[in-house]
Amino acid sequence: MERGSGIANSKRWKIARKNGSNMLYVTGRYFGKRIEKSSRLPDTLENRVALDQLLDRIMRDIANSTFKFAEAFPCAKEEEKKYFAEREGWAYRPQPHQVFVSDYVQHWRDNILSTSHSEGKKRDFEQALDCRIIPFLGTKTFFQFNRVEVEKFINGLKHLRGKKRGKRLSRKSIQNIMIPLRAIWEDACDEYRWDMPDPFGKKDKHLPHAEKVQREVFRFDDWIDLLKHLDPHYKCAAEVMIMTGLIASELAGLRKEDIDGDYLIIRNSIVRAHEKDELKNVYRKRKIFITKALQKRLDEAVYQATGPYLFTTKTGATFREGSFRQNYWKPALEVAGQSYKVPYSIRHSFAAWSLTMGMDPNRLVSLMGHGSKKMIYEEYGHYTEGLEEDREKMVAYFGPDFLNRKNKRHPSTTAKEWRKNGESRHLRLVK
């Protein structure tokens, strides 16, 4: 577009004042768009004369095709400056001291974050922006965005509600917040060709030390006793978790159609009521061999399910780890007289029990959706006193086909067959 296309409306620029305000504004039209900017000056004769002179220069520069909106209105939004610069025929490249973090964040949301294919990523980044980044850094320019400010930002990250309110966030939580912040910084530097010192260079030294939590593993008899006290509706879900190593979000995403012949296909998860087809890593999409014992629990789940998902709440809503933990898991442990363990301990128990029974570590890596044995031994390989004494009970519980697939001697029914026969709600349980 020619620069002169803004001339037609140049005579419409004028001084105005809003109702209820004593401040003077300048208004006009430029490239077909209405402009209204505060002068931040009170309504006095002297200020009106000064603004008259400013408008004379604006209209003269527009007529001569030398007007630059970004220079005339340095406090305008970055998107607005860029928009008019493109129509004026020049590349707008503001300096760091001219760009406020809040303005660029909006631009980044609209043009970069919105293109992400991961709804979970967009949701987490939006929360970090609204609750953490903008309240602290929004009014600062990128020139003020330095290592000192990053250090202050990290040190001020604390829990906003709940029992931990006012306490510092964990190292992992802070690192997650820093991901979108760093992306914003790097994208701004790249877009505007800034060459500035990296404010994140020494951020790790300001992070709290990671607290390594060693999850407790169930002894076999304790597990069986817990099942006796667990609400019957969730007993099947708990047993499928300990027979597969699935985490709660993967369990929540299981559909009837994920039972395919001799295998259970793990391809979705549900996190915070949002279904995701992108799992934690490429290894989490996997196939788990259905043993005879697992088949029995899956048949029970299909019989109990009223919709496409295998595991839901009593009301048919999405299975949520938090609700399950607070309302059913924790009370069952208390009634059973056992020390508290988080539901994630089921996954640790699956790994420890599998190694105790003699499973090949390479196969266990695949079953759990990891990339190497290192993770298995570092995270799940801690010795549990007396666990080897439970080996025979574990093998009987899991069945001989858990370690040796050739021992499976029962027909398996696929979800496709259930749908074909119309039996998804009335499947007979395996005796």
Secondary structure, DSSP 8 states (H G I E B T S, - for coil): --GGGGGGGGGG-EEEE-TT--EEEEEEEETTEEEEEEEEEES-HHHHHHHHHHHHHHHHHHHTT---HHHH-TTS-HHHHHHHHHHHTS-----GGG-BHHHHHHHHHHHTGGG-S-HHHHHHHHHHIIIIIHHHHTTSBTTT-SHHHHHHHHHT-B--SSTTTTSB--HHHHHHHHHHHHHHHHHHHHHHT-----TTTTGGGGS------------HHHHHHHHHHS-HHHHHHHHHHHHH---HHHHHT-BGGGEETTEEEE--EEETTEEESS-SSGGGSEEEE--HHHHHHHHHHHHH-SSSBS-B-TTS-B--HHHHIIIIIHHHHHHHT-----TTHHHHHHHHHHHHHT--HHHHHHHHT-S-HHHIIIII----TTGGGGHHHHHHHH-GGGT-GGG--S----HHHHHHHT-TTT-----
